Amino acid sequence: MAMRRKTNIGDSGPRRRSIVFSLGGSLGYLVRDANRAFQRLLERRISPHGVTRGQWYFLRVLWEEDGLSQRELSARVGMMEPTTVIALRGMEKAGLIRRVRGTNDRRVTRVHLTPKARRLRDRLLQISQGVNDQAAESIEPAELARFRRVIARMTENLDRIDR
């Protein structure tokens, strides 16, 4: 009777029979768990300023480049266009953005920040930096630099496969 061999997560050899794969051993789960912790704290800190987590992503992009089309904004944030339209409606009602139809092509809608959204920029970016600083607390700069390289490489690996 053949014995089933338990393998380590990194074992990708051809004789692999079964995998012991706890949630804590899954890279995807660990990244998701860390991301959720970042998001929870960020959301708690920006909400007193009248900004939701969903709006945060759009503001971040628009603070870098105001006046993008809804399609460009969707692509940069990584959201489906219908989701973007719903989020932008809420941002418009909150007085954070205004949408303007294109003069040359009426089908294109450009998204512009309001003065209110511009005034929030420095404070909310400071809050975001504080969340990052807390996450990095007691971690050596060299470890953080290595983490950035590793996580960027993982993203590249997965993006390359997904094409």
Salt bridges, closest charged atoms under 4 A:
ASP11 OD2 - ARG5 NH1 3.08
GLU43 OE1 - ARG53 NE 3.60
GLU65 OE1 - ARG76 NH1 2.68
ASP66 OD2 - ARG118 NH2 3.19
GLU72 OE1 - ARG110 NH1 3.13
GLU81 OE2 - ARG71 NE 3.01
GLU92 OE1 - ARG99 NH2 2.84
ASP105 OD1 - ARG107 NE 3.03
ASP122 OD1 - ARG121 NH1 3.02
